[in-house]
Amino acid sequence: MKTSPARCPRDHTCPNVRSHDTYSAHRYGCRSPAAIADRHRYDKLHEAGLHPHHLIPAGPYARRLQALAARDWRIEDIAAHTTLNRSQVAKIITATHRGTITQSSARRVDLVFRKLWWRDGPSPRAGLRARNRGWVVAAAFDDIDNMDEQPKTGQKDPDAAATQRSETADRRATIARHWAAGHTLQQTAWDLGLTTRTVARHRQAIAADWAAARTDEQVAS
């Protein structure tokens, strides 16, 4: 059975008082087996052309998080869908064009953005605050990575609107199937990654559509 390298005793025998057991701690004198192992790991990644701690511009990733906020996602909700914590998300979302972010954090932001950008979040109030700050949804950009591009806030994108209508119709069809199968609000919310309030709102719209359809059938008969 493979065991983890021994960690630093963190006493007077270690000359580094700031950190221990990492590749960066090794640079400053920590010589624990864990620090040496992490240094070897980092050197291998570096030789392979991978730089997990290399800093890149934060702007495009701040835009991604701002786009989620403009779609009613709170910082807490975004953090819950990634391995970043709340303070990390808050720091990135307010980053300026001159800010930086690690490649590892950038990948995590991109993953959560791809997962949530097309879905409405649970907090319209958070979305209103975001839009009041000038943050816009992803559809406002042709290329969200191009920091020279200004968002299209004064006009509606017909393709984006059509896409949103299609996504809403698909979501309601799925919720209708769950409802017909006897699933509860909570079960449907868990299955679709939504809040119970969102599911209830869609159910109300579905019920209204069903009632209108029955009325049309009665009139036709």
GROMACS elastic network, one bead per residue, 0.5 to 0.9 nm:
[ bonds ]
;  ai    aj funct       b0    kb
    3     6     6  0.87351   500
    4     7     6  0.85934   500
    4    34     6  0.76312   500
    5    32     6  0.82306   500
    5    33     6  0.52541   500
    5    35     6  0.85236   500
    5    36     6  0.88214   500
    5    37     6  0.72090   500
    6     9     6  0.88804   500
    6    21     6  0.88272   500
    6    32     6  0.67555   500
    6    33     6  0.53574   500
    6    34     6  0.56411   500
    6    35     6  0.89701   500
    7    10     6  0.85768   500
    7    20     6  0.80272   500
    7    21     6  0.60917   500
    7    32     6  0.58079   500
    7    33     6  0.63992   500
    7    34     6  0.52953   500
    7    35     6  0.76604   500
    8    11     6  0.81672   500
    8    14     6  0.75623   500
    8    20     6  0.63463   500
    8    21     6  0.61754   500
    8    30     6  0.75494   500
    8    31     6  0.76192   500
    8    33     6  0.75804   500
    8    34     6  0.73226   500
    8    35     6  0.79593   500
    9    12     6  0.87404   500
    9    13     6  0.78786   500
    9    14     6  0.76729   500
    9    32     6  0.80561   500
   10    13     6  0.75255   500
   10    14     6  0.62672   500
   10    16     6  0.86346   500
   10    17     6  0.77795   500
   10    19     6  0.88939   500
   10    20     6  0.73742   500
   11    14     6  0.59500   500
   11    15     6  0.86347   500
   11    17     6  0.85259   500
   12    15     6  0.69522   500
   12    17     6  0.87732   500
   14    17     6  0.72499   500
   14    20     6  0.86212   500
   14    29     6  0.71809   500
   14    30     6  0.57880   500
   14    31     6  0.74243   500
   14    32     6  0.83856   500
   15    28     6  0.77640   500
   15    29     6  0.57415   500
   15    30     6  0.64824   500
   15    31     6  0.89875   500
   16    19     6  0.65047   500
   16    20     6  0.72183   500
   16    25     6  0.70015   500
   16    26     6  0.85053   500
   16    28     6  0.58662   500
   16    29     6  0.55283   500
   16    30     6  0.56258   500
   17    20     6  0.78483   500
   17    30     6  0.87563   500
   18    25     6  0.78191   500
   18    28     6  0.88718   500
   19    22     6  0.76432   500
   19    24     6  0.80527   500
   19    25     6  0.54218   500
   19    26     6  0.89669   500
   19    28     6  0.86727   500
   19    30     6  0.80287   500
   20    23     6  0.86489   500
   20    24     6  0.82639   500
   20    25     6  0.51094   500
   20    26     6  0.75297   500
   20    30     6  0.60547   500
   20    31     6  0.85673   500
   20    32     6  0.78383   500
   20    34     6  0.85134   500
   20    35     6  0.68324   500
   21    24     6  0.84051   500
   21    25     6  0.62535   500
   21    26     6  0.72497   500
   21    30     6  0.69829   500
   21    31     6  0.78778   500
   21    32     6  0.62256   500
   21    33     6  0.75955   500
   21    36     6  0.76428   500
   21    37     6  0.85492   500
   21    38     6  0.73446   500
   22    25     6  0.50829   500
   22    26     6  0.62933   500
   22    27     6  0.89039   500
   22    30     6  0.83348   500
   22    34     6  0.68831   500
   22    36     6  0.76943   500
   22    37     6  0.82266   500
   22    38     6  0.54981   500
   22    39     6  0.68440   500
   23    26     6  0.50631   500
   23    27     6  0.66841   500
   23    30     6  0.89657   500
   23    34     6  0.87832   500
   23    35     6  0.55968   500
   23    36     6  0.70133   500
   23    37     6  0.79528   500
   23    38     6  0.50484   500
   23    40     6  0.78922   500
   23    41     6  0.82364   500
   23    42     6  0.67631   500
   23    43     6  0.88986   500
   24    27     6  0.51583   500
   24    28     6  0.69395   500
   24    30     6  0.88295   500
   24    35     6  0.81593   500
   24    38     6  0.87845   500
   24    39     6  0.76517   500
   25    28     6  0.52635   500
   25    29     6  0.65702   500
   25    30     6  0.54462   500
   25    31     6  0.82957   500
   25    35     6  0.67252   500
   25    39     6  0.89402   500
   26    29     6  0.52359   500
   26    31     6  0.59956   500
   26    32     6  0.81252   500
   26    35     6  0.55416   500
   26    36     6  0.66426   500
   26    38     6  0.84817   500
   26    39     6  0.68226   500
   27    30     6  0.73017   500
   27    39     6  0.85902   500
   30    35     6  0.66125   500
   30    36     6  0.83607   500
   31    34     6  0.80207   500
   31    35     6  0.60245   500
   31    36     6  0.62407   500
   32    35     6  0.51901   500
   32    36     6  0.63089   500
   32    37     6  0.86420   500
   33    36     6  0.50884   500
   33    37     6  0.60649   500
   33    38     6  0.85512   500
   34    37     6  0.51173   500
   34    38     6  0.61285   500
   34    39     6  0.85409   500
   35    38     6  0.51143   500
   35    39     6  0.60848   500
   35    40     6  0.86801   500
   36    39     6  0.50414   500
   36    40     6  0.63064   500
   36    41     6  0.86842   500
   37    40     6  0.51468   500
   37    41     6  0.62384   500
   37    42     6  0.86897   500
   38    42     6  0.61344   500
   38    43     6  0.85634   500
   39    42     6  0.51225   500
   39    43     6  0.61312   500
   39    44     6  0.86532   500
   40    43     6  0.50958   500
   40    44     6  0.62382   500
   40    45     6  0.87344   500
   41    44     6  0.52643   500
   41    45     6  0.64064   500
   41    46     6  0.87069   500
   42    45     6  0.51334   500
   42    46     6  0.61244   500
   42    47     6  0.86244   500
   42    50     6  0.89527   500
   42    51     6  0.83471   500
   42    52     6  0.85000   500
   43    47     6  0.61084   500
   43    48     6  0.85909   500
   44    47     6  0.51103   500
   44    48     6  0.62386   500
   44    49     6  0.87953   500
   44    50     6  0.85791   500
   45    48     6  0.50752   500
   45    49     6  0.64589   500
   45    50     6  0.50466   500
   45    51     6  0.66635   500
   45    52     6  0.79380   500
   46    49     6  0.51678   500
   46    50     6  0.51528   500
   46    51     6  0.57058   500
   46    52     6  0.84530   500
   47    50     6  0.72964   500
   48    51     6  0.87279   500
   50    54     6  0.87527   500
   51    54     6  0.51607   500
   51    55     6  0.87447   500
   51   102     6  0.89773   500
   51   103     6  0.74532   500
   51   104     6  0.88711   500
   52    55     6  0.85598   500
   52   102     6  0.68794   500
   52   103     6  0.55636   500
   52   104     6  0.55631   500
   52   105     6  0.89687   500
   53   101     6  0.87284   500
   53   102     6  0.52458   500
   53   103     6  0.62216   500
   53   104     6  0.68471   500
   53   105     6  0.89943   500
   54   101     6  0.82208   500
   54   102     6  0.56096   500
   54   103     6  0.61139   500
   54   104     6  0.85879   500
   55    58     6  0.86234   500
   55   100     6  0.57843   500
   55   101     6  0.52835   500
   55   103     6  0.63477   500
   56    99     6  0.84739   500
   56   100     6  0.53352   500
   56   101     6  0.54532   500
   56   102     6  0.61601   500
   56   103     6  0.66211   500
   56   106     6  0.83455   500
   57    60     6  0.73594   500
   57    61     6  0.82777   500
   57    97     6  0.71446   500
   57    98     6  0.67953   500
   57    99     6  0.60237   500
   57   101     6  0.61864   500
   57   102     6  0.86664   500
   58    61     6  0.54398   500
   58    62     6  0.60330   500
   58    63     6  0.86557   500
   58    92     6  0.69996   500
   58    93     6  0.88951   500
   58    95     6  0.63626   500
   58    96     6  0.72851   500
   58    97     6  0.67289   500
   58    98     6  0.73921   500
   58    99     6  0.52833   500
   58   101     6  0.50901   500
   58   102     6  0.84431   500
   58   106     6  0.78413   500
   59    62     6  0.50752   500
   59    63     6  0.62124   500
   59    64     6  0.87363   500
   59    92     6  0.85594   500
   59    93     6  0.88246   500
   59    95     6  0.65688   500
   59    96     6  0.61823   500
   59    98     6  0.74066   500
   59    99     6  0.69053   500
   59   100     6  0.77950   500
   59   101     6  0.88996   500
   59   145     6  0.79159   500
   59   147     6  0.69815   500
   60    63     6  0.50841   500
   60    64     6  0.64011   500
   60    65     6  0.89922   500
   60    97     6  0.84404   500
   60   144     6  0.63833   500
   60   146     6  0.73675   500
   60   147     6  0.68477   500
   61    65     6  0.64255   500
   61    66     6  0.85153   500
   61    92     6  0.72422   500
   61    93     6  0.75425   500
   61    95     6  0.86977   500
   61   101     6  0.84275   500
   61   106     6  0.64662   500
   61   109     6  0.64370   500
   61   110     6  0.71422   500
   61   113     6  0.89270   500
   61   144     6  0.88845   500
   61   145     6  0.80537   500
   62    65     6  0.52845   500
   62    66     6  0.60653   500
   62    67     6  0.85362   500
   62    89     6  0.89264   500
   62    91     6  0.88468   500
   62    92     6  0.54608   500
   62    94     6  0.64427   500
   62    95     6  0.59371   500
   62    96     6  0.78798   500
   62    97     6  0.88128   500
   62   109     6  0.86940   500
   63    67     6  0.59866   500
   63    68     6  0.86411   500
   63    93     6  0.71701   500
   63   135     6  0.78846   500
   63   136     6  0.83656   500
   63   137     6  0.89262   500
   63   138     6  0.82140   500
   63   144     6  0.70627   500
   63   145     6  0.81990   500
   64    67     6  0.51203   500
   64    68     6  0.65005   500
   64    69     6  0.88181   500
   64    93     6  0.80771   500
   64   109     6  0.74333   500
   64   110     6  0.74140   500
   64   113     6  0.61228   500
   64   117     6  0.81906   500
   64   137     6  0.85223   500
   64   138     6  0.71818   500
   64   144     6  0.75399   500
   64   145     6  0.89165   500
   65    68     6  0.50849   500
   65    69     6  0.62728   500
   65    70     6  0.86630   500
   65    73     6  0.89043   500
   65    75     6  0.85233   500
   65    78     6  0.80774   500
   65    89     6  0.78515   500
   65    92     6  0.78159   500
   65    93     6  0.55222   500
   65   109     6  0.73322   500
   65   110     6  0.89343   500
   65   112     6  0.87100   500
   65   113     6  0.69700   500
   66    70     6  0.61306   500
   66    71     6  0.86137   500
   66    93     6  0.59859   500
   66    94     6  0.82516   500
   66   130     6  0.71693   500
   66   135     6  0.55956   500
   66   136     6  0.68314   500
   66   137     6  0.75183   500
   66   138     6  0.87300   500
   67    70     6  0.50641   500
   67    71     6  0.64157   500
   67    73     6  0.88572   500
   67   113     6  0.84728   500
   67   117     6  0.71936   500
   67   130     6  0.85958   500
   67   135     6  0.64493   500
   67   136     6  0.53151   500
   67   138     6  0.52675   500
   67   139     6  0.86856   500
   68    71     6  0.50283   500
   68    72     6  0.67529   500
   68    73     6  0.55022   500
   68    74     6  0.80993   500
   68    78     6  0.79774   500
   68   113     6  0.70872   500
   68   116     6  0.70327   500
   68   117     6  0.57761   500
   68   118     6  0.86848   500
   68   119     6  0.86942   500
   68   120     6  0.85215   500
   68   121     6  0.78457   500
   68   127     6  0.84292   500
   68   136     6  0.84746   500
   68   137     6  0.67120   500
   68   138     6  0.78049   500
   69    72     6  0.52416   500
   69    74     6  0.59118   500
   69    75     6  0.73573   500
   69    78     6  0.85693   500
   69    93     6  0.89905   500
   69   121     6  0.80507   500
   69   126     6  0.66779   500
   69   127     6  0.55675   500
   69   128     6  0.88152   500
   69   129     6  0.85096   500
   69   130     6  0.57955   500
   69   131     6  0.82206   500
   69   135     6  0.76775   500
   69   136     6  0.82846   500
   69   137     6  0.80274   500
   70    73     6  0.70766   500
   70   124     6  0.88601   500
   70   126     6  0.75529   500
   70   128     6  0.70813   500
   70   129     6  0.79791   500
   70   130     6  0.51151   500
   70   131     6  0.55990   500
   70   134     6  0.88704   500
   70   135     6  0.59752   500
   70   136     6  0.54798   500
   70   137     6  0.54921   500
   70   138     6  0.87990   500
   71   117     6  0.76032   500
   71   118     6  0.83512   500
   71   119     6  0.75245   500
   71   120     6  0.55751   500
   71   121     6  0.59914   500
   71   123     6  0.86169   500
   71   124     6  0.78908   500
   71   126     6  0.84599   500
   71   127     6  0.55456   500
   71   128     6  0.88095   500
   71   130     6  0.84930   500
   71   131     6  0.88784   500
   71   136     6  0.81004   500
   71   137     6  0.61976   500
   71   138     6  0.89027   500
   72   120     6  0.60807   500
   72   122     6  0.60780   500
   72   124     6  0.50024   500
   72   125     6  0.71330   500
   72   126     6  0.54379   500
   72   128     6  0.75265   500
   72   130     6  0.81301   500
   73    76     6  0.81518   500
   73    77     6  0.60631   500
   73    78     6  0.65372   500
   73   116     6  0.86908   500
   73   120     6  0.72987   500
   73   122     6  0.63281   500
   73   123     6  0.61769   500
   73   124     6  0.81286   500
   73   126     6  0.66440   500
   73   127     6  0.66827   500
   74    77     6  0.51273   500
   74    78     6  0.63397   500
   74    79     6  0.86653   500
   74   121     6  0.74943   500
   74   122     6  0.78644   500
   74   123     6  0.66803   500
   74   126     6  0.58275   500
   74   127     6  0.77911   500
   75    78     6  0.51423   500
   75    79     6  0.61533   500
   75    80     6  0.85991   500
   75    86     6  0.63745   500
   75    87     6  0.87652   500
   75    89     6  0.65051   500
   75    90     6  0.65825   500
   75    93     6  0.86752   500
   75   126     6  0.88480   500
   76    79     6  0.51509   500
   76    80     6  0.61886   500
   76    81     6  0.89368   500
   76    85     6  0.83327   500
   76    86     6  0.58848   500
   76    89     6  0.84712   500
   77    80     6  0.50837   500
   77    81     6  0.66758   500
   77    86     6  0.88764   500
   77   121     6  0.80648   500
   77   122     6  0.83456   500
   78    81     6  0.53537   500
   78    82     6  0.67639   500
   78    84     6  0.86566   500
   78    85     6  0.89913   500
   78    86     6  0.80996   500
   78    89     6  0.75788   500
   78   112     6  0.72437   500
   78   113     6  0.88063   500
   78   116     6  0.85281   500
   79    82     6  0.52845   500
   79    83     6  0.68839   500
   79    84     6  0.56620   500
   79    85     6  0.54000   500
   79    86     6  0.54169   500
   79    87     6  0.88107   500
   79    88     6  0.84133   500
   79    89     6  0.64898   500
   79   112     6  0.87909   500
   80    83     6  0.75375   500
   80    84     6  0.81126   500
   80    85     6  0.78187   500
   80    86     6  0.83085   500
   81    84     6  0.84747   500
   81   112     6  0.63982   500
   81   115     6  0.86353   500
   81   116     6  0.88341   500
   82    85     6  0.78029   500
   82   108     6  0.65695   500
   82   109     6  0.77138   500
   82   111     6  0.79535   500
   82   112     6  0.61793   500
   83   108     6  0.72046   500
   84    87     6  0.81962   500
   84    88     6  0.59981   500
   84    89     6  0.64793   500
   84   105     6  0.75016   500
   84   108     6  0.73209   500
   84   109     6  0.82627   500
   85    88     6  0.53728   500
   85    89     6  0.63698   500
   85    90     6  0.87163   500
   86    89     6  0.51842   500
   86    90     6  0.61067   500
   86    91     6  0.85886   500
   87    91     6  0.60764   500
   87    92     6  0.86415   500
   88    91     6  0.51109   500
   88    92     6  0.62309   500
   88    93     6  0.85804   500
   88   105     6  0.88277   500
   89    92     6  0.52282   500
   89    93     6  0.59925   500
   89    94     6  0.86974   500
   89   109     6  0.84558   500
   90    93     6  0.52968   500
   90    94     6  0.65016   500
   90    95     6  0.87555   500
   91    94     6  0.56524   500
   91    95     6  0.63365   500
   92    95     6  0.50410   500
   92    96     6  0.87271   500
   92    99     6  0.85205   500
   92   100     6  0.86485   500
   92   101     6  0.75837   500
   93    96     6  0.88139   500
   95    98     6  0.77415   500
   95    99     6  0.54781   500
   95   100     6  0.77721   500
   95   101     6  0.89930   500
   96    99     6  0.51480   500
   96   100     6  0.85314   500
   97   100     6  0.83218   500
   97   147     6  0.78212   500
  101   104     6  0.82829   500
  101   105     6  0.65204   500
  101   106     6  0.64999   500
  102   105     6  0.52906   500
  102   106     6  0.61733   500
  102   107     6  0.87287   500
  103   107     6  0.62030   500
  103   108     6  0.87124   500
  104   107     6  0.53092   500
  104   108     6  0.65223   500
  104   109     6  0.88632   500
  105   108     6  0.50670   500
  105   109     6  0.62086   500
  105   110     6  0.86105   500
  106   109     6  0.51067   500
  106   110     6  0.61468   500
  106   111     6  0.86193   500
  107   110     6  0.50815   500
  107   111     6  0.61677   500
  107   112     6  0.87825   500
  108   111     6  0.51250   500
  108   112     6  0.63725   500
  108   113     6  0.85536   500
  109   112     6  0.53463   500
  109   113     6  0.60584   500
  109   114     6  0.86508   500
  110   114     6  0.61459   500
  110   115     6  0.85727   500
  111   114     6  0.52655   500
  111   115     6  0.62833   500
  111   116     6  0.88163   500
  112   116     6  0.61275   500
  112   117     6  0.81176   500
  113   116     6  0.53281   500
  113   117     6  0.53357   500
  113   118     6  0.88363   500
  114   117     6  0.58993   500
  114   118     6  0.81130   500
  115   118     6  0.77786   500
  115   119     6  0.82675   500
  116   119     6  0.52937   500
  116   120     6  0.78705   500
  116   121     6  0.82009   500
  117   120     6  0.79945   500
  117   137     6  0.79633   500
  117   138     6  0.69352   500
  118   138     6  0.85022   500
  118   164     6  0.77342   500
  118   167     6  0.82028   500
  119   167     6  0.86420   500
  119   194     6  0.89484   500
  120   123     6  0.85993   500
  120   124     6  0.88400   500
  120   194     6  0.87062   500
  120   198     6  0.88185   500
  121   124     6  0.74617   500
  121   126     6  0.89104   500
  121   127     6  0.81930   500
  121   194     6  0.80902   500
  121   195     6  0.85409   500
  121   198     6  0.89218   500
  122   126     6  0.86847   500
  122   194     6  0.77179   500
  122   195     6  0.64095   500
  122   197     6  0.79662   500
  122   198     6  0.72398   500
  123   126     6  0.52823   500
  123   127     6  0.64982   500
  123   128     6  0.88205   500
  124   128     6  0.61450   500
  124   129     6  0.86653   500
  125   128     6  0.50700   500
  125   129     6  0.63042   500
  125   130     6  0.86392   500
  126   129     6  0.51380   500
  126   130     6  0.61871   500
  126   131     6  0.86862   500
  127   130     6  0.50532   500
  127   131     6  0.61812   500
  127   132     6  0.85415   500
  128   131     6  0.51633   500
  128   132     6  0.60888   500
  128   133     6  0.86618   500
  129   132     6  0.50658   500
  129   133     6  0.64044   500
  129   134     6  0.89548   500
  129   135     6  0.88999   500
  130   133     6  0.51433   500
  130   134     6  0.66711   500
  130   135     6  0.54295   500
  130   136     6  0.77359   500
  131   134     6  0.50030   500
  131   136     6  0.61923   500
  131   137     6  0.87807   500
  132   135     6  0.72770   500
  136   139     6  0.81644   500
  136   140     6  0.64877   500
  136   141     6  0.87010   500
  136   151     6  0.73245   500
  136   152     6  0.87522   500
  136   153     6  0.74815   500
  137   140     6  0.58286   500
  137   141     6  0.80593   500
  137   151     6  0.89590   500
  138   141     6  0.58541   500
  138   142     6  0.85309   500
  138   143     6  0.89675   500
  138   144     6  0.70306   500
  138   151     6  0.88800   500
  139   142     6  0.72837   500
  139   144     6  0.88519   500
  139   151     6  0.86978   500
  139   152     6  0.84670   500
  139   157     6  0.74135   500
  139   160     6  0.61487   500
  140   144     6  0.85146   500
  140   150     6  0.86373   500
  140   151     6  0.50580   500
  140   153     6  0.64669   500
  140   155     6  0.88755   500
  140   156     6  0.83245   500
  140   157     6  0.75505   500
  140   160     6  0.87439   500
  141   144     6  0.53264   500
  141   145     6  0.88460   500
  141   146     6  0.87549   500
  141   149     6  0.74506   500
  141   150     6  0.74426   500
  141   151     6  0.52235   500
  141   152     6  0.65642   500
  142   146     6  0.85730   500
  142   149     6  0.80773   500
  142   151     6  0.81690   500
  142   152     6  0.87606   500
  143   146     6  0.55100   500
  143   147     6  0.85518   500
  143   149     6  0.74556   500
  144   147     6  0.72638   500
  144   149     6  0.78600   500
  144   151     6  0.87008   500
  145   148     6  0.88581   500
  145   149     6  0.86058   500
  146   149     6  0.55909   500
  146   150     6  0.88477   500
  147   150     6  0.77555   500
  150   153     6  0.86933   500
  151   154     6  0.87389   500
  152   155     6  0.61512   500
  152   156     6  0.77744   500
  152   157     6  0.83166   500
  153   156     6  0.75059   500
  156   159     6  0.88637   500
  156   160     6  0.80123   500
  156   161     6  0.75692   500
  157   160     6  0.52347   500
  157   161     6  0.62044   500
  157   162     6  0.86602   500
  158   162     6  0.60516   500
  158   163     6  0.84661   500
  159   162     6  0.50792   500
  159   163     6  0.60719   500
  159   164     6  0.85669   500
  160   164     6  0.61153   500
  160   165     6  0.86248   500
  161   164     6  0.50953   500
  161   165     6  0.62224   500
  161   166     6  0.86225   500
  162   165     6  0.51143   500
  162   166     6  0.61860   500
  162   167     6  0.86037   500
  163   166     6  0.50878   500
  163   167     6  0.61239   500
  163   168     6  0.85730   500
  164   167     6  0.50236   500
  164   168     6  0.60778   500
  164   169     6  0.85690   500
  165   168     6  0.50834   500
  165   169     6  0.61715   500
  165   170     6  0.86354   500
  166   169     6  0.51074   500
  166   170     6  0.61941   500
  166   171     6  0.85657   500
  167   170     6  0.50997   500
  167   171     6  0.60709   500
  167   172     6  0.85897   500
  168   171     6  0.50530   500
  168   172     6  0.61338   500
  168   173     6  0.85526   500
  169   172     6  0.51821   500
  169   173     6  0.61387   500
  169   174     6  0.86760   500
  170   173     6  0.50993   500
  170   174     6  0.62913   500
  170   175     6  0.86789   500
  171   174     6  0.51689   500
  171   175     6  0.62018   500
  171   176     6  0.85500   500
  171   192     6  0.87395   500
  171   202     6  0.84900   500
  172   176     6  0.59193   500
  172   177     6  0.85379   500
  172   199     6  0.87546   500
  172   202     6  0.62565   500
  172   203     6  0.77264   500
  172   205     6  0.85099   500
  172   206     6  0.70527   500
  173   176     6  0.50323   500
  173   177     6  0.63193   500
  173   178     6  0.87657   500
  173   206     6  0.86241   500
  174   177     6  0.51688   500
  174   178     6  0.63694   500
  174   179     6  0.86462   500
  174   192     6  0.87995   500
  175   178     6  0.50390   500
  175   179     6  0.60593   500
  175   180     6  0.85765   500
  175   188     6  0.69497   500
  175   192     6  0.85664   500
  175   199     6  0.72606   500
  175   202     6  0.75679   500
  175   203     6  0.73285   500
  175   206     6  0.87378   500
  176   180     6  0.60715   500
  176   181     6  0.85088   500
  176   202     6  0.87680   500
  176   203     6  0.73301   500
  176   206     6  0.70611   500
  177   180     6  0.51212   500
  177   181     6  0.61670   500
  177   182     6  0.87808   500
  177   183     6  0.88694   500
  178   181     6  0.50848   500
  178   182     6  0.64933   500
  178   183     6  0.53605   500
  178   184     6  0.81124   500
  178   187     6  0.86697   500
  178   188     6  0.64686   500
  179   182     6  0.52023   500
  179   183     6  0.54055   500
  179   184     6  0.71920   500
  179   185     6  0.82200   500
  179   188     6  0.80291   500
  179   203     6  0.81334   500
  180   183     6  0.75120   500
  183   186     6  0.80687   500
  183   187     6  0.59145   500
  183   188     6  0.62692   500
  184   187     6  0.51608   500
  184   188     6  0.62289   500
  184   189     6  0.85059   500
  185   188     6  0.52830   500
  185   189     6  0.60763   500
  185   190     6  0.86602   500
  185   195     6  0.87755   500
  185   196     6  0.56694   500
  185   197     6  0.85022   500
  185   199     6  0.64224   500
  185   200     6  0.68785   500
  186   190     6  0.61232   500
  186   191     6  0.85792   500
  186   195     6  0.79579   500
  186   196     6  0.58189   500
  186   199     6  0.85208   500
  187   190     6  0.52192   500
  187   191     6  0.61956   500
  187   192     6  0.86951   500
  187   196     6  0.88376   500
  188   191     6  0.51123   500
  188   192     6  0.61316   500
  188   193     6  0.82307   500
  188   194     6  0.78926   500
  188   195     6  0.89484   500
  188   196     6  0.78869   500
  188   199     6  0.72503   500
  189   192     6  0.53678   500
  189   193     6  0.56271   500
  189   195     6  0.54094   500
  189   196     6  0.54562   500
  189   197     6  0.87303   500
  189   198     6  0.80730   500
  189   199     6  0.63627   500
  190   193     6  0.52106   500
  190   194     6  0.65673   500
  190   195     6  0.78376   500
  190   196     6  0.85588   500
  191   194     6  0.78999   500
  192   195     6  0.88068   500
  194   197     6  0.82493   500
  194   198     6  0.64323   500
  194   199     6  0.69066   500
  195   198     6  0.52680   500
  195   199     6  0.64712   500
  195   200     6  0.86929   500
  196   199     6  0.50326   500
  196   200     6  0.60317   500
  196   201     6  0.85308   500
  197   200     6  0.50538   500
  197   201     6  0.61544   500
  197   202     6  0.87196   500
  198   201     6  0.50682   500
  198   202     6  0.63239   500
  198   203     6  0.86174   500
  199   202     6  0.51788   500
  199   203     6  0.61206   500
  199   204     6  0.86987   500
  200   204     6  0.62565   500
  200   205     6  0.87824   500
  201   204     6  0.52602   500
  201   205     6  0.65884   500
  201   206     6  0.88013   500
  202   205     6  0.50933   500
  202   206     6  0.61336   500
  202   207     6  0.85964   500
  203   207     6  0.60055   500
  203   208     6  0.84901   500
  204   207     6  0.51196   500
  204   208     6  0.62203   500
  204   209     6  0.86738   500
  205   208     6  0.50958   500
  205   209     6  0.62535   500
  205   210     6  0.86837   500
  206   209     6  0.50568   500
  206   210     6  0.61786   500
  206   211     6  0.86074   500
  207   210     6  0.50424   500
  207   211     6  0.61085   500
  207   212     6  0.85515   500
  208   211     6  0.50951   500
  208   212     6  0.61320   500
  208   213     6  0.85656   500
  209   212     6  0.50923   500
  209   213     6  0.61209   500
  209   214     6  0.86868   500
  210   213     6  0.50389   500
  210   214     6  0.62472   500
  210   215     6  0.86564   500
  211   214     6  0.51663   500
  211   215     6  0.62425   500
  211   216     6  0.86915   500
  212   215     6  0.50962   500
  212   216     6  0.62470   500
  212   217     6  0.87142   500
  213   216     6  0.51054   500
  213   217     6  0.62826   500
  213   218     6  0.87394   500
  214   217     6  0.50496   500
  214   218     6  0.62270   500
  214   219     6  0.86530   500
  215   218     6  0.51196   500
  215   219     6  0.62084   500
  215   220     6  0.85612   500
  216   219     6  0.51257   500
  216   220     6  0.60743   500
  216   221     6  0.86160   500
  217   220     6  0.50438   500
  217   221     6  0.61572   500
  218   221     6  0.51692   500
